[in-house]
């Protein structure tokens, strides 16, 4: 048996050091700051303030609602697109070109992309102009400063994550299982819902979790497309750190959002595990 060229500790050392230094340590500082009270004592007053304030609950519910709707919209748009690219497109060159076009916006700042959507969603933007020209609407719609505008922007930015994860899952499926189902008399719809979809469900769940967590913590897109009329939880955290300079309360807000997000992700993973076991 050949010995590994490099010991495991040497391979895992640098990533672990980076993880501890740039993630665990800052999170520990934020967590300790959130429970710091007067005279350097320990206090849960910041968390009590969050839990008893209805305004924070409304903002939190709005944040999770938009993140959930973004995840649903990306799933409805991304799954058919991924299936089309993997199963329908035969020419590899066209497929690679489409994938490059899909991920190309990821190399652009969210600020630039959000400003682009400000131009498109404005009262005199391209979307309203097209709808007015085609007679779908009689007057320009108000899209900026609304939940709909934020939802459109978040879905556009996070759609590639669903397409890539689902496409990878579909590409790894064993085609013989689907062929066997058809040989046994199953139609295309039955084969898809009993073989294809369940087998690529882990990839879909992984992509949905990524989209949900990124949407929950998004700041730039909601801030720009919301126009100051809609507040999400990330904006409250930013205000505490940049304007109010209340780092203890900002830390409590950050930890609250992190814990709730991790709880919902854990529930999603548990539901997926139960579904696979069944």
N, C-alpha and C positions, 0 to 999 in steps of 0.2 A: 504494500500500500504506500503510495507516494505521499510524502509530507507536503502540506501546502507551502507555496512559495513565501507567503507572508502570514504570520500568526493572525488569528481573528482579532485579538486585542488591538493590533496595529491598524487593521483595516477599519475597525469600529471606533477607534479612539478619536480621530479628528471629527467625524460627524457627531459623536456624542458630546465632545467639548463644545462644538459650535451650537448644538441644540441647548445645552445647559447655559452657555454664556449669553445667547441671544434670544432664548425663549423662556426657559424655566426661571432664570434669575430675574429678568424684567417682570415676569408675571408674579413672582414672589414679592418683589418690591411693591408692585401695585396692590397685591392682596394685603400686605402688611400696612400699607398706607391707608387702605380703606377702613381698617379697624382701629386706627389711631385716634385717640380722643385728646381731651385737654391734659396738659402737664405730662405729655408722652405716655398716657395710660391707654388701656384697651377699652374700646367702646364700640357698640353696635348701633350707635345713633344714626349713622349714615344709612344703614340698611333699613332701620325702622322708618326713617324719613321716606325712603323709596317705597316701602310696602304700604305705608299709610296715605300716600299721595295719589289721588285718583288721576291726576294729570299724567304722572309717569306710567300708570297702568294703561291709559288710553294710548300713549305714544308706543308703549311696548306691544300692545295688541295690534296697532296699525303696522308696526315694523314686521311682526311675524305674519300678519295677513298679506302684506305685499310680498314678503319673501316666499310664502306658500303659493300665491298666485303666480309669481314669477317662475317657480319650479314647475307648476302645472302647465303653464304656457310653453316653457322651454321643452317639457316632455312631449306635449302634443305636437309641437313643430319639429323637434329634434329627432324623435324616434322614426317617423316616416322618412325623413331626410337621410338618416343613417342607413336605414333598410334599403332605400333606393340606391345609395352609393355602393353598398356592399353587394347587394343581390341583383341589381338591375343593370348597372353600368358595367359593360364588358371591356371597354378600352381602358387599360391602366393609365395611359397618359391623361385622359379626361378625368379619371378619378383622382389622380395626384394633383392635377390642376385645381380641381374643385376643393380638395382638402387644403391646398395652399391658400386659396382665396378665403376659405372659411376661417383659418387661423391667422391670416394676415392682420386683421384688425387688432389682435391681441398684442401686436408689437407697437401699437399706438396708445398713447396715454388715454386714460378714461376721461380726462378733462377735454381733450380734443374731440373725442367721440361724443361726449355729452353736448359740447357746443354745436356739433353738427346736428344733433337732434333738436337743439333749440331752434336752429334755422328751419328744420323740417316741420316742427310741430307748432311754429308760430301762427298767429292769425292770418298772416300773409305768406305762410310757408308753403312748401310744395304739396303737402298732404291736403291742406285746406283748399288750395288752388285746384287740385285734381278733383276733389269731391264737389267743388262748386261748378267746375266746368262740365262734369258728367251729370250734374243735376241731382246728385245724391242728397245734398244739403242745400238749403236756401241762404244760410248765413254761416260765416266762419265759426267753427267749433273752438271752444276754449280747451286746449290740451295742455299747455304749459301751466304749471301751478296746480295740477290735479294728480290724483292717484293713477289715472290712466296714463298720463305722460310718463310718470316715474316707472310704471309697469312696463311700458314699451321700451324705455331705455335700458332697464335692468335685463329684460328678456333678450334684447339684441346683444348686450355685452356678454351674457353668460350662456347663450345658446351653443357656442362651440364645445363647451365642456360636456353637454349631453350628447352631442353628435359623436364626439371622439370616443367617449366611454362606451356608448351603445354600439357604435360601429365596430369597435374592437371586440366586444362580446359577440356580436353577430358573426364576425369574421372567423371566430374560433369555434363556432358550432360544428358539430359532426354532421355533415350533410346526409350520411347514410341513415340517420334516425328519421329525418324527414322523408327520405325516399321509401323507407320501410313503412311509414305511416300511410303514404300514398298507395303503396302496393297492397296494403290491407284494406283499401277502400276509403280512406279518409280524404275529404276534399281539401282544397287550399286553406279555407277558413278554419276548418277543424285542426289541420296540421299546424297552422300558425298559432292558434290559441292553446293547443295542448302540448306542442313540442317546442316551437321556435321561441315564443314569448316567455314561457317559464324558464327556459335554459339561459336566456340572455337577461333575465330579471336582475341578477346580481350587478351586472354592468349598469343597468338603468338605475338601480338604487344608489350605486356609487356616484353616478353623475348627478342624480337628484340631490344627494347630500351635499355635494360640492356647490351646486347652484344655490341651494338653500342657505348654507353657511356664508357664502360670498354675498348673497343678497341681504342677509340680516346685518352684516357688518359694513355694507356699502355706505359711503359718505358722499363722494363727489357727485355721482349721478343724481341721487335724491336731492342734494343741496342745489344743484344747478337747475334741474328740470322741475323741482318743486317751487322754485322762485321765492323761497322764504315763506310760503303759505302752508307748507306741509312739513312737519317735524318728525324725523325718525330718531331712534334711540342713539344711533351713532352721532347725530348732531348734538344731542344733549351732552354726550361725553366730550365732544370737541369743545363745546362752549365752556364746560367746567375747566378744561385745561388751558384754553387759549384766551378766554375773555374774563371769566370769574376768578381764575387761578385758585380754585378750591380743589387741590389735588386729592385730598382725602375723599371728598364726595365723588369726584370723577373716578377714582379708583373703585368706589363702591358700585357706581353705575356700570363700570367695565366688567367687574366680577359678576354682577347680576346678569348681564347680557350673556357672558361666557357660560355661566352655569346653566341658564335656561336653554341656551343653544345646544350645549352638550347633552342635556337631558332629552331634548327632542330628537337629537341624532341617535342617542342610545335607544330610544323608543322605536325609531325607524329601523335600526339594525336588529332589534329584538323581533319586531314584526316580520322582517325579512327572513330571519333565522327560523321562526315558527313556520313561515310559509314554505321554506325549503324542506323543513323536516316533514311537513305534511305531504 
